[in-house]
């Protein structure tokens, strides 16, 4: 009886693949690329939407929860379909499709995001109903 159970577990692993802890946000080969030049912060006269990093805090283990909050101004609305998430490397990597299903007008909430250890600089962009684009650049520090 035990051998049948064991064989069934092996078959399930072969058919379904190994269980994973979370969703891959950044792949190790992407993390190994050289960093992009430091982005410059500019200020606009209009009230662009804001992207606010809620979590993770500094120096977290993977997997971690990635949470961003969006805030529109002046009666405008956030347009979730305009969201983009870019990994800033020597050749930027678009992470948008990896997180698209976690984006709402309120923000992004991705539970159990995975990334290799190191410093990962990310740029998040969002537009509002007035076609104003806001962005934020943040660095994830993964232990």
Legacy VTK file of the C-alpha trace (Angstrom):
# vtk DataFile Version 3.0
C-alpha trace
ASCII
DATASET POLYDATA
POINTS 143 float
0.000 0.000 0.000
2.848 2.385 0.855
4.575 1.752 -2.452
1.365 2.630 -4.351
1.057 5.910 -2.386
4.736 6.710 -3.014
4.388 5.937 -6.727
1.318 8.191 -6.885
3.265 11.064 -5.290
6.102 10.630 -7.786
3.625 10.573 -10.672
1.935 13.758 -9.391
5.313 15.486 -9.157
6.254 14.454 -12.703
2.888 15.493 -14.165
2.343 18.703 -12.196
5.937 19.747 -11.524
7.355 20.723 -8.152
5.321 22.985 -5.883
6.531 26.575 -5.764
6.415 29.011 -2.886
5.250 32.026 -4.902
5.275 33.985 -8.134
8.589 34.856 -9.773
9.005 38.610 -9.980
12.690 38.704 -10.937
14.615 35.806 -12.448
18.231 35.127 -11.354
19.571 35.687 -14.878
17.858 39.093 -14.973
19.348 40.031 -11.601
22.816 39.185 -12.946
22.606 41.904 -15.638
24.505 45.155 -15.028
22.480 47.928 -13.368
21.020 50.830 -15.322
22.327 54.358 -14.780
20.693 56.056 -11.793
17.392 57.688 -12.829
16.947 61.394 -12.250
13.989 62.722 -10.300
12.106 65.547 -11.968
9.227 67.604 -10.718
6.223 68.605 -12.785
3.799 71.472 -12.316
0.743 69.237 -12.705
-0.664 66.925 -10.054
0.467 63.591 -11.396
-0.797 60.389 -9.831
1.384 58.961 -7.086
2.856 55.485 -6.728
3.701 54.700 -3.107
5.673 51.638 -1.992
3.872 50.080 0.989
5.933 46.890 1.250
8.434 45.353 1.414
10.511 47.262 3.915
14.288 47.091 3.824
16.155 43.770 3.741
13.505 41.100 3.337
13.668 37.421 2.501
12.139 35.981 -0.635
9.275 35.329 -1.064
7.895 38.687 0.054
4.707 40.704 -0.384
4.947 43.489 -2.964
2.391 46.216 -2.284
2.055 49.552 -4.069
-0.631 52.163 -3.517
-1.885 54.504 -6.262
-3.249 57.960 -5.496
-4.947 60.230 -8.050
-5.392 63.980 -7.597
-7.785 66.707 -8.703
-10.820 64.477 -9.243
-9.071 62.194 -11.731
-9.162 58.385 -11.598
-6.344 55.878 -11.800
-6.285 53.858 -15.037
-5.075 50.377 -13.956
-4.490 49.288 -17.572
-1.785 51.969 -17.902
0.390 50.418 -15.175
3.960 49.386 -16.035
6.634 47.815 -13.845
10.196 48.038 -15.162
13.306 46.362 -13.740
16.058 48.956 -14.265
19.030 47.136 -15.710
21.499 47.957 -18.511
18.738 46.639 -20.753
15.466 47.361 -18.948
13.186 44.382 -18.310
9.426 44.835 -18.452
7.858 42.994 -15.495
4.339 44.272 -16.245
2.831 41.005 -17.486
4.149 39.160 -14.433
2.156 41.448 -12.126
-0.784 42.542 -14.315
-3.342 40.334 -12.540
-2.442 41.915 -9.174
-3.133 45.522 -10.298
-6.305 47.434 -9.431
-7.182 51.139 -9.355
-6.105 51.135 -5.690
-2.662 49.647 -6.278
-0.724 46.427 -6.679
-0.862 43.570 -4.188
1.321 40.582 -5.037
1.678 38.020 -2.262
4.738 35.736 -2.207
6.730 37.529 -4.911
10.095 35.895 -5.518
13.413 37.537 -6.354
17.025 36.463 -5.908
19.190 38.035 -3.190
20.583 41.488 -3.940
19.522 45.039 -4.717
16.834 45.372 -7.395
15.883 48.835 -8.663
12.330 48.970 -10.006
10.334 51.732 -11.683
6.528 51.755 -11.449
4.428 53.967 -13.740
0.701 54.732 -13.648
-1.547 57.169 -15.531
-4.780 58.835 -14.518
-7.959 59.695 -16.424
-6.381 63.066 -17.384
-3.481 61.211 -19.097
-0.987 62.425 -16.490
1.709 59.865 -15.721
3.202 59.398 -12.299
6.097 57.166 -11.387
8.234 55.975 -8.516
11.630 54.335 -8.417
12.398 52.055 -5.497
15.008 49.474 -4.584
14.117 46.055 -3.239
16.785 44.707 -0.868
16.503 40.934 -0.780
18.557 38.881 1.714
LINES 1 144
143 0 1 2 3 4 5 6 7 8 9 10 11 12 13 14 15 16 17 18 19 20 21 22 23 24 25 26 27 28 29 30 31 32 33 34 35 36 37 38 39 40 41 42 43 44 45 46 47 48 49 50 51 52 53 54 55 56 57 58 59 60 61 62 63 64 65 66 67 68 69 70 71 72 73 74 75 76 77 78 79 80 81 82 83 84 85 86 87 88 89 90 91 92 93 94 95 96 97 98 99 100 101 102 103 104 105 106 107 108 109 110 111 112 113 114 115 116 117 118 119 120 121 122 123 124 125 126 127 128 129 130 131 132 133 134 135 136 137 138 139 140 141 142
